Amino acid sequence: MRAVRTEKPGPYLRFCVILIYPLTSLLWRRRWRGADRIPRQGPAILAINHISYADPFVIGRFMWDAGRLPRFLAKAALFRLPLLGRIVRGAGQIPVYRGTADANQALAAAVKALQRGEIVLVYPEGTVTRDPQFWPMQAKSGVARLALLAPDVPVIPVGQWGSQYFLDFYARKFRPIPRRTMTVSVGQPLDLSGYRGREPTADLLHEMTDAIMRQVRLQVAAIRAELPPEDFYPRPEGVGARAKDAARPDKRESA
């Protein structure tokens, strides 16, 4: 699947494509479902499950094939790295300053990107899921806040599967062989009209976030051909690494 491009990439993003595109073709098989649900032009918010540190490369390739440029909300720490920081900033990605006075800057920058007609990609979980079976865990409320700040922009649920077999950082597993299949499934834009115009209380944001993540989880379930769990796996306390994952089940790829 290769769509006609409607946006012109800048030099930094072009550099990323030249560097990463052939690697993704070499390392992975790709299966894109529902790519026609990505708007050909105009803004959208994509809510995506997070299963591996390799995810941005998978989703970046998917977006490029879909004919749109990715604008990720990414950890601010990446932007402070000497070379990588310059590249991701130059490529138009949006830093997220968690737990600081600058935390709202990411939402403001994301809203401006949407106003320019761009697509903003959000990992609502904020980090790789800690669920032992790689189902989505409890998400942060940033995606709900962004949706309320941009009420006319569609929110589209996206599920992905496969990258955790390639790279599972927390289990210290990197397995490029055998060649893995990366699957991305795009759902229909969500009807969030029932949340518009209401006071953005903590309860409302929590309810709205869960509503979005349930649809993301359904996309993951469709890929896996399994029933999803009823509840979201709880977030780990604090920031940083989860408990040791030595006993984590090594669920093999079925596709």
C-alpha positions in Angstrom: 0.0 0.0 0.0 1.5 3.3 -1.1 -0.7 6.4 -1.1 -0.1 9.6 -3.0 1.5 12.1 -0.7 -0.4 15.3 0.1 2.2 16.9 2.4 5.8 17.8 1.7 8.4 16.5 4.2 11.1 18.8 5.5 14.8 17.9 5.2 15.0 16.2 8.7 12.0 14.0 8.1 13.2 13.2 4.6 16.5 12.1 6.2 14.7 9.9 8.6 12.8 8.3 5.7 15.9 7.7 3.7 17.6 6.1 6.7 14.7 4.1 8.2 12.5 3.1 5.2 14.9 0.5 3.7 15.6 -0.9 7.2 11.9 -1.5 7.9 11.5 -3.2 4.5 14.4 -5.5 5.3 13.6 -6.3 8.9 9.8 -6.7 8.9 6.9 -7.9 6.9 4.0 -5.4 7.1 0.3 -5.8 7.2 -1.7 -2.6 7.1 -5.5 -2.8 7.8 -7.9 0.1 7.4 -5.3 2.5 6.0 -8.0 4.1 3.9 -9.5 5.5 7.2 -6.5 7.8 7.6 -7.7 11.2 6.2 -6.0 12.0 2.9 -5.8 15.6 4.1 -6.7 17.7 7.1 -6.2 17.0 10.9 -6.7 13.9 12.9 -5.7 12.5 16.3 -4.5 8.9 16.2 -4.6 7.0 19.6 -2.3 4.0 19.4 -1.4 1.2 21.8 2.3 1.0 22.9 4.0 -2.4 23.0 7.7 -1.7 22.2 10.3 1.0 21.8 10.3 0.0 18.1 6.7 1.3 17.7 7.5 4.7 16.3 9.4 3.1 13.5 6.4 0.8 12.7 3.9 3.6 12.9 6.2 6.1 11.1 6.5 3.6 8.2 2.7 3.0 8.2 2.0 6.8 8.1 4.5 7.3 5.3 2.8 4.5 3.3 -0.6 6.1 4.0 0.6 9.3 2.5 0.7 11.4 5.7 3.5 12.8 7.8 3.7 11.7 11.4 3.7 14.2 14.3 4.4 12.2 17.4 3.9 13.3 21.0 7.3 12.0 22.4 9.1 12.1 25.7 11.1 15.3 26.1 14.2 13.3 27.1 14.6 12.3 23.4 14.9 15.9 22.5 17.8 16.4 24.9 20.0 13.8 23.2 22.8 15.4 21.2 22.1 14.2 17.7 18.7 12.4 18.0 17.2 15.4 19.7 18.1 17.7 16.8 16.7 15.2 14.3 13.3 14.6 16.0 12.9 18.3 16.7 13.8 19.2 13.1 11.3 16.5 11.9 8.5 18.3 13.7 7.9 16.0 16.6 6.3 17.3 19.8 8.1 17.0 23.1 6.1 16.0 26.2 7.4 17.4 29.5 5.8 15.1 32.1 5.3 16.2 35.7 6.7 19.8 35.1 5.3 23.3 34.8 5.8 22.9 31.0 3.6 19.9 30.7 0.8 21.8 28.9 3.2 23.0 26.2 2.8 19.6 24.5 -1.0 20.0 24.2 -0.6 23.6 23.0 1.9 22.5 20.3 -0.3 19.6 19.3 -3.3 21.9 18.9 -1.3 24.2 16.7 -0.2 21.2 14.6 -3.9 20.1 14.2 -4.8 23.7 13.2 -2.2 23.4 10.5 -4.1 20.4 9.2 -1.5 17.8 10.4 -2.0 14.4 12.0 -0.9 14.0 15.6 -0.1 10.6 16.9 -0.6 9.8 20.6 0.4 6.9 22.8 -2.2 7.4 25.5 -0.5 4.9 27.8 2.5 7.2 27.9 5.0 4.4 27.8 5.2 0.7 26.8 2.4 -1.4 28.4 3.3 -3.3 31.5 0.6 -5.9 30.8 2.3 -9.3 30.7 0.2 -10.2 27.6 0.8 -6.8 25.9 -2.8 -5.7 26.1 -3.2 -1.9 26.6 -2.8 -0.8 30.2 -4.5 2.2 32.0 -3.8 5.3 30.0 -3.1 8.9 30.9 -5.7 11.6 30.2 -3.6 13.5 27.6 -5.5 12.2 24.6 -8.9 13.1 26.2 -7.6 16.6 26.9 -6.3 17.0 23.4 -9.6 15.8 22.0 -11.5 18.4 24.1 -9.2 21.2 23.0 -9.7 20.3 19.3 -13.4 19.3 19.3 -13.8 19.3 15.5 -10.9 17.0 14.9 -11.6 13.2 14.5 -10.1 10.8 17.0 -9.1 7.5 15.3 -8.2 4.4 17.3 -5.2 2.4 16.0 -4.1 -1.0 17.2 -0.7 -2.6 16.4 0.9 -5.9 17.0 4.3 -7.6 16.4 6.9 -5.1 17.4 7.1 -6.6 21.0 8.5 -9.8 19.4 11.2 -7.7 17.7 12.2 -5.6 20.7 11.1 -6.1 24.3 13.3 -3.7 26.2 12.0 -4.6 29.7 12.5 -8.4 29.1 15.9 -7.5 27.5 15.0 -9.3 24.3 16.0 -8.2 20.8 15.0 -10.8 18.2 15.4 -9.6 14.6 15.3 -13.2 13.4 13.0 -14.7 12.3 11.6 -11.8 10.3 8.5 -10.5 12.1 5.1 -9.3 10.8 4.1 -5.8 12.0 0.4 -5.4 11.8 -1.4 -2.0 12.1 -5.2 -1.8 12.2 -7.1 1.5 12.0 -10.7 1.8 13.3 -13.5 4.2 12.4 -13.3 7.8 13.9 -14.9 7.8 17.3 -18.1 9.5 18.3 -17.1 11.6 21.3 -19.9 14.2 21.0 -21.3 13.2 24.4 -18.2 14.6 26.0 -18.2 18.0 24.2 -19.0 21.1 26.2 -18.8 19.4 29.6 -16.6 20.4 32.4 -13.3 18.6 32.0 -13.3 17.1 35.5 -10.9 14.3 36.5 -13.9 11.8 36.3 -14.9 13.0 32.8 -11.3 12.8 31.5 -10.9 9.3 33.0 -14.2 8.1 31.4 -13.3 9.7 28.1 -9.8 8.2 28.1 -11.2 4.7 28.9 -13.7 5.1 26.1 -11.0 5.8 23.6 -8.7 3.1 24.9 -11.5 0.5 24.7 -11.7 1.1 21.0 -7.9 0.9 20.6 -8.0 -2.4 22.5 -10.7 -3.7 20.1 -8.4 -3.0 17.2 -5.7 -5.0 19.0 -8.1 -7.8 19.7 -9.1 -7.9 16.0 -5.5 -8.4 15.0 -4.9 -11.0 17.7 -8.3 -12.7 17.0 -8.7 -12.9 20.8 -11.2 -11.6 23.3 -9.6 -8.6 25.2 -9.5 -8.5 29.0 -12.4 -6.7 30.7 -10.2 -4.3 32.6 -7.1 -2.4 31.8 -3.8 -3.5 33.4 -3.0 -1.0 36.2 -0.2 1.5 35.6 2.9 1.0 37.7 3.4 3.4 40.5 5.7 6.3 39.9 7.8 6.8 36.8 10.3 4.5 35.1 10.8 0.7 35.0 8.3 -1.9 36.1 9.2 -4.8 38.3 11.5 -7.5 36.9 9.9 -9.3 34.0 11.9 -12.5 34.0 8.7 -14.5 34.5 6.8 -12.7 31.8 5.1 -15.2 29.4 6.8 -15.3 26.1 3.7 -15.2 23.9 4.7 -16.2 20.4 3.5 -14.6 17.3 0.7 -16.6 15.6 0.7 -14.8 12.3 
